[in-house]
Amino acid sequence: METNNNELVTQLISEGYQLVGSRYYFTGMPGFEPHDYDFLKVIDKSDVFKHYAHTHYNGCCVDQIVKCPVEELLNWISVHNPMYCASLMIPEVAEKLGIDFNKHRELLKPLVNQLVGTKWEYHKIIYDSYVENGATYLTDKQRQIAFNSYRETRKKNKKK
């Protein structure tokens, strides 16, 4: 499976998909053991879906998001799946969608707050770090705190 997975990952990257999810933030951290890959591609339009499409195969979550007004996109995400807001905080994705974290952070905040108590709670830590920093980057200490949250919630979910 790993060979096929590597080929798929290479193909997705060559097709303009952006690595998102935990691998984006934590690759290279000691003890990081991801279970899949998450990729996202921003597209201009779709004849099949209005905002967001998700597929999962061969260890890869592959999403597409349609570029539209930020408020419209965030409203759709708040109703359908607040977890999708996590990808919008990745600087490369945000830039393609016209999201300015400092300008739109109050619109992102309620979505991120919905992740508290879930296995994606580490995104709240990332959000709070961005607010503290005034920009979309993490210090080594902030990255470690987010990673600790990621590992802790994954441990809890394995026990269930």
N, C-alpha and C positions, 0 to 999 in steps of 0.2 A: 504494500500500500504506500509506503514512503516514497518509492520511486515514482509512482503515479501521482502522488501528492506533490512532489517536487516539480514534476512536469506541469501540473495544473497551476501551481503557484507561479511558475515562470511565465506561463501563458497569460494568466490574469494580469500580471504586472505589465507584460508587453502590450496588453490591450487597454492599458490606462487605468486599471483598478488600483486603488490606494489601500495599503495595509492599514487596518484599524483594529480596535479591540485591544485586548491585553497584550498581544505581541507588539503592537505599536509602542506601548508604554514600557513594557517590562523585559523585552528581549535583552539578554545579556546579564540579567540580575541573577545572582546565585540562588539556586532553589526554584527558579521559574520553570514550571512544567506545564506548558499550554496543552490543551486537548484538541484544539483545532486552529484554523486560520480564519480570520475575518477580513473580507475585502469589500470595498465600496467604490462605486463609480458614479460620478455626477454626470447626468446626461441632460441634454436640452429639452427633449420631449420623448414621449412614449405613446404608441398607439394601443398599448396593452393595459397600462396602469396610469393613475393620475399623479401619485406622489412617490411611492416607495414599493419596491419589489424585493422579495427575499427568497433565496433558494439555498439549499444545503446539500452538498454532495462531496463524497470522497474526502471528508475531513475539512471541507471549506464552506464557510458561510459566505455567500456571494450576494451582495445587495446592490441595487441601483436606486438612485434618488434623482428625481426630476427637479431641475433648477426652476424655482418659482419665487414669488415674493416671500421674504423671510417669515413674516407674520403668518401667512397662509400655511407655510410648511410647519411651523411650530404649533399652530392650532391643530393641524391634522395629526401630528405626532402625539400631542397631548391626549387626543381621543383614542388613537389606535395603538400606540406602544411607546410610552415615554422612554424606554431603553434606547430607542433610536437616537435620542438627543446626544448620547455619548459620542457618536461619530461626528456630530456637528462641532464638537469642541476640539477636534484635531485640526490644527492650523491649516494644513493643506486642503482639507475638505471645506472648512469654514470659508476660506478665501474663494474657492470655486463657487460657493453658494452665495457669496456676498454678505456673509455673516462677519460682523465686527464684534468680537467678544465684549469689549467695553461698552459698545453701543447697545448690544442685544442681550447682555447678561441678565437683565431683569426679566426678559421673556424666557430665557433658558432656566432661570432659577426654579420655578415651580415644577418643571419637568425633572430636573436633577433631584429635587427634594423627594419626588415620588420613588426614586431609586433607593432611598434610605431603608435599610432592613432587608434588602435583596442582595443577591450575589454581585450586583453591579454597584454597590454602595461606594466602591472606590472612586467612581466618577464624581461623587459629591466632594470627596477630598481633593480631586483634581480641580474641580470647579472652584472650590474655596481657595485653593492655592493660586489659581489664575487671578482671582479677585485680589488676593493679598499682594501678588506680584504686579498687578496692573497690566499684565500681558500673558499670552498663552505659552508659558514655559514652566517647567518644574525645576526647582533646585534639587540637588542630590538628596537632601533630607526629605523634601516633600515627596519625591518619587519613592523613597523608601517607605514613608508612611502610607502612601497609596498602595504600594506593593504588599505591605503587611496586612492591610485591610483586605486586599484581593485574596491573599493566601488564607486568611482566617475565615472568610466567608466560604471559600471553596472547601475548607476542612469541614465546616458545619454542614454544608450541602452533601458531602460524601457520607456523613454519618446518618443522614435521613433515609 
